[in-house]
Every structure is written in structure tokens, then in C-alpha cells.
């Protein structure tokens, strides 16, 4: 995911159970929504981040 999309990340876009991040088309370069998989250490890192920090939604 590009940096701009990561910085715009909202809690509601992250689905840890499905293992997916749903990116709103308003923040993508071509304005089309997309889905990014959560894999490897990403899940552990996202779980830790979400338990410590409140991501705006």
C-alpha cells in the first residue's frame, strides 16, 4: 500500500478476521476502492497497533 493510503487508514477499513484491509476510493490514486491482504507479521503488528492506539474512523 502506498504511504498516503496507510496514513489515511481508518479502523473500519481493517478486518482482522477476514485478513483484509478495504481501502476507500477517496484516498487511492485512481479513486477506485481496493482490497489489500493482511499477511505475515502485518496481522500481529495491526493487532498490537489497534490495541494501543485508537485509529479514527
Number of C-alpha atoms within 10 A of each C-alpha: 11 8 8 11 16 11 9 16 19 17 13 12 14 20 14 15 8 9 13 16 20 16 22 17 13 12 16 16 11 8 10 11 13 11 13 12 16 18 10 8 8 13 17 13 11 14 11 11 12 13 10 9 8 10 13 9 9
